[in-house]
Amino acid sequence: MVVEGNILKMRTELFAPVNYYLPAGNTEVYMNSLIGSRLKLTWSGRINCISCGKKTKRSFSQGFCFKCFQTVPEAGESVIRPALSKSHLGIARDMEWAEKQDLTAHVVYLAVASELKVGVTRQTSLPQRWIDQGAAFAIQLAVTPNRHIAGVIELFLSKFITDRTNWKSMLTSRGNADIHLVGEKKRIAGLLPAELKKYYCESDEILNIEYPLEQYPERVVGLTFDKQPVIEGMLRGIKGQYLVFDDNTVLNIRKHNGYYISLESFD
């Protein structure tokens, strides 16, 4: 099999284990079916902006040309730092976009990829957001009417627990099953000031996520097309947005949004 085109982050479906599909040009590759096969991924040297489609020498913020990075709402500062969203004040790069993306219900969550972390996402982005981060377990902590408030809660709680995922630990761990998420949720909610506690989510449902990665490596080495335009190896499995190869190397697909590659598989 040979497929080529500009790639985007893998689309996922919640099953046991998660199903992964790699968009490449006008097609999608069901990546689960390639686990156990030898892959050869070759970057052509070309990158196309995932917003305007123009060629760019360098990718900014996982897929944008510099102009779009500075102007399009998908690359705004509140995407990474939700507390900076000003859409609730009528201030945004694109208010029509903001009404659909920022001024909608958001979830503050607790997740365990390797250790406990706090995060924010749109309610409609669950469970894909948890899958993309490689979470093994996750629970909703609060539900807010917009991104800004969710970001304020996350920023406050980041003083007590991390708001980042350690990608190496995530790829070498099945998740710390000793962490009692419901108990942690109640403890952490108790840290919130009164004006933020009103957004507390009463549901204690925990989502357990299985990944198509049976044998976890003890250590991993990250690969990038910018340094190695041809990447080869037997695909051991997939977790988060990473392909895991049998030599303990890993490739972050999301980091390479817009890269034009060819993908070959050999049984």
N, C-alpha and C positions, 0 to 999 in steps of 0.2 A: 504494500500500500504506500502510495506517495500522495501527500496533500501539501499545497502551498498557499500562502496568502498572509495578509496582516492578521496577527493574532490579538485576541482580547483575553481578559481574565476568564477562567473556566466557569461555565454555568453549572450549577449544582442542583441536585434533587435529593430531598431527605428520604433516604432509605437506609437499611442496615445491610451493608455499609452505604455511605453516600455515593450517588452516581455523579460522575464528572464528565462534562462535555467541553471540548476545546474549540472555540470559534476560530476558524482559519479561512479568511476570505469569505466565500459564499457558502461554506460548508461547516459542519460541526463534526468533530471526531469524538466518538465515545471512548474515553480514555481508559475506563475500567477494563475494557476488552483487550487492551494492550499490555496490561500488567503481566509480567513474565516474558515479554517480548523485548528484543533488542531494538532500541530507537536511535535514529540519527537525526538530529535537528540542526539545520544549517541556516544561519542568518545571512541574508543577501547583502547586508550593509545598509539597507534602506529602512527608514522609519517614517511612517505617516501619522500625522496628528490625529488622534481619535475624535477630535471635535470638527476641525475644518477639512481634514483629509490631505492637507499639503505635506510635502516632504519636509522633514526637519533633520538637521544634523544631530540634534540632541533632544532627548525626551525629558520634559519637565513634569513633575508631579504625576509620574506613572502614565505618560502617554500624550501630553500636550506639547505643541510648539510653544515658543516663548510668548508670542502674541496672545494665543488663546489662554495660556497660563495666567496672563495678566488681566484678561477680560471676561472669559466665559464663567458663568456661575458655578459650573461643575468643578472649577479649580479655585473657588473662593476660599478665603482663610477659614471660614466657619466649617468647611468640609472636614478639616483636620482638627480644628479647635472650636467645637460647637458653641461654647460660651460666648464667642465673638460674633455670633449671628445677631444682626440688627434688623432682621426682617419684620419682627414684631413692632418696630418703630417706623416701618415703611421705607427702610434703607436696605438696598440690595443691588447687586450687579444687574439682576433681572427679576423684577417683582413677580412677574407671571410664573417664572420658574420657582421662585421662593414660596409662593402660595401653595404650590404642589409638593415641594420638597422640605421646606423649613417650617411652614405654618400648618403642620399636620402633627398628629400624635407621634411622640417619640418615646422610646423606652430607655431607661437607665437600667443596666443589667449587671449581674455578677456572673463571671464565667471562669472556668478552670481549664486552661490548656496544659500548663504545667503547675502553676500556682494561681492563687485567686487574683482576679483583676476586675476593675470596674470599666464599663464602656457605655457608649450611647449609639443608638441607631434609630432610624424611622421604624415605626411599628410594622409597616408593610415590608421591611427588609429582613424580617425574621422568618425562618431561621438561617437564611443565607449568610447574614453577617457573622453569626456564630461559627458557621462552617468555614467561611473564609479565614477566620482567625485561628482555626484549628482547635476550637473549644471541645473538650470531652463532655463537660456538663455546663449547663447555664440555667439561670433563673432571672425572672424580671423583678427588679427592685422598685421601680417607680415608673409611672406613665404620665407624661406631661403634654400640654396642648401645643407646644412648639419646641424647636431645637434649642433656642437660647436657654430656657429654663432647665432642660435636660443637661445642657452643657454646664450650667451653674452648679447643679447637683454633682456632676462628675468632677468638676474642678475642686469643689469643696472636699469630696471624698478622696481625691488623689493625695491629700495630705496624710491619709491613713493607710491606703492600699494603692498599689500601682495601677496606672491606667494604660500600661503598655504590655504587649505580648513579647516575651523573649523567644524569637523564632527558633533559635537552636534548641532551647529547652522544650519548646512545643513539639519539635520534630523527633525528639529522643524520649518523649514521655507519653504515656497513655493517660496522663492526668492524675493528680493526687486524689485518689478516691477517699482519703481520710478527711478531706475537707467537707464539713457538714454544711451544705449550702443554705438550707433553711435557717439553721442556727446563725450562720454568718450574716444572712440577710437581716435578721431581726437585730443582731448586734450592731451592724453597720447603720441600719435605719435609725437606731437610737442616737447616733452621732449627729444626725441632721438637725438644724435649727427648725423651730416650729413652722416657719413659713414655707419650708420645703417638705416637711413631713406629710403635708396634706396630699402630696402626689404619690404616696406609698401605694404599691400594688398589693392587694390582699391575696392574690393567687400565689400559692407556693409550689406550683407545678415545676418540676425539674425536667429539662430535656437532656437525655443522654444521646450522644452522637458517636456513631461508629464510622471509622474510615477504612478505605481499602488499603490498609498497610498492616499486614500481619506481623512482620518482623521489624521491630523498631531498631534503628541504628544506635550505637553507643555514642557516636559523634557524627557531625555532619560538616561538610565543606560547601559553601555557597558558590554557584557558578553564575556567570553573566556573559551574554553574547558580546558585550563590549570588549571583553578581554579574551574570549574564546568563541569565535564565530561558528565553530562546529562542535557540537556536544553529542557524545555517543555513550550508550550504556544500556544495560538491561533495566527496565523499569520495575522497581521493587514494589512501589505503591504510591499513594497520593494522600497528602494531608494538608489542610488549609488550601493555599493556592500553590503548593510546592509539589513538583515531581521528585520522587526519591529514587535514586539509582542504586544498583547493587554495590558500587564502590564507595558508598556513603557520601556521594556528591548529591546536591539538590539544586533545582532550578525553580526560582520564583516566577511563575508565569505572569502574575499581575504586574510585576515590575517591568515586564517587557511588552506592555500594551502598545500596539501600533507597529511592532517590529514585523518585517516581512520575512517569513521563514518557510522552509520546506521541511516536512516531517515524513520520514521513511520508517517503516517498521519491518522487522525481520523475525519470523517465528524461529 
